[in-house]
Amino acid sequence: MKKFLIVTSLLCVSQLVSGQQAGQSEIEEIIVIGELSKPAVRAQIIRVENDIYSFYNEHNGNPDLDILCREVAITGTRIPQRVCEPLFWTKARQRETRDFLHDFSGIAELEDLGADVIQETEEMNRIYAELIQQHPAFGEALLVLQDLKARLEELGN
């Protein structure tokens, strides 16, 4: 049986961006995720991600922890894909590429940078946990994003 999720969602996401408190005049947007088409799900994912990352970037206190999204043509294709990642991860990849080109020794390990960014990743996770605790709408927005991604997976990406 198909699971239909009714979300009075993107209300919580819009509260994140506008800083509204509950009780102010606001228009609720009801979205039935289980009835969204693939293009509609993708559009909602981008909308929610943009709101989440904007809120997170505004509250994390460290520009290197900011999450930035851009369109990237993945190797082997000319079709750009949306890639969102923390700035520290982008910088680590750039360092690895620069070192590889400078030394030209072996293979550049661009996908396995975990050891280089472990401290920043832990800090980012700590900030996410604090934001979820301090701002319930932030946690709700993350759950909405999870539901939207599950629906996209259900539709076959």
Secondary structure, 3 states (H helix, E strand, C coil): CCCCCEECCCHHHHHHHHCCCCCCCCCCCCEEHHHCCHHHHHHHHHHHHHHHHHHHHHHCCCHHHCEEEEEEECCCCCCEEEEEEEHHHHHHHHHHHHHHHHHCCCCCCCCCCHHHCHHHHHHHHHHHHHHHHHCHHHHHHHHHHHHHHHHHHHHCC
